[in-house]
């Protein structure tokens, strides 16, 4: 089941949008869970585990563009569809890696097309923020991630990238191809070369610790991962 968050400070627009998304789900014969927010602040306090965000830009209090920047900084990497009555924000939408930008009143055909594109998009990248810049890191290139205080260090073959992120939020962003070996380490199973005692040996010869009590679970996950494509 896909989870969608919709945020608009006009109750009527929120209700109509929710009904339209329900109609879309029936038409496409898929299950969707829709959560409504009438302002950006409660959305920012949510668990952020959404497959799609639909944000009105012009809202009282924090506007949708500012909310999107904060959501990206908090680690939300899902597609974002912006709703607005004005065209003025279209270039700003690119700064937060927006998936689409729809003008009000919403045309259902355009909304359906935007939903098709966003919900069928494969999440194979990790969006991170370094300073004022955003960077997409292909999940396939990540060997492992390490918690370093309030920062996360991403180990790639040729470099390490440090950025601010709550480590506990990462597993749901990374998917089944990754496993938590230790409270401070998450490994990419496709880059595990061997298990050596209480360590994992990665493709680049780095050793990642396995926490006490996690070895059996990790071994089973590795076996399942490497056997899943076999007949």
Steps between C-alpha positions, in 0.01 A plus 500: 500500500627844404474789747422854384506820708293794377543843652277802429359764733165514318267227638295482181808457280635236739174304491472522120861393456448204733188394306682530169788285625249238620343504152848457352564199727172337392575567134851355524386221736769572756498553876595846623507645850444875500582724796372857512685799648355852512839663560867421455590485869324170587632347178855580613428325831378183327706186443572612138464140375297599194522386140375838374444853635248739345557853630316825449757777466295794627395419856468701819801464728772298332447481125537180300835593346661561838340181632647304208848633577466398865361159405794437269738607777330251733560224249171475309601371156159414355357684196331836567213644297439872553159664468464875446289767337814679376776412255760708686643212702571257218877557502521471879333161470810368324711592804322240714491234227125530447338227292224721362340842522123533447301820472168547678222427431633146467434321175425136586664367184825682583481389864448136397802523269711654777391226742587231244846646452572556870364176644664280238837668543761259629679636803857404414673811628566660836448875500738676739566864583851634538505865592261676264521230233309178444660190356352172379706197599416176314422230756699249296817707557472503880712243684391590852385789718636596840347715772740767620322705763235708324658425163491201269805394302428321172782277381530466121775328305702818444376748761309562820212745527400656832164664555247563777233231540330308780653155468187320619307636199732343244383133488155592365665719233751238388278194457553124520841503336651646817537358851583650838801315637555727798323800651753719315533309171278406206649288221407453136454123469611502136844628607561245778792275411526285812426457868812491715421422861306797631578718199361540148760531227390742229610513135758769579650288785347721772376307800164591652417372851210268574328573830462225756181308432466618138721246325240224450239747372753662268620164366142398419435830327814462291403147397148609408633797304743298291249221434201716405584512128587133473244257352 
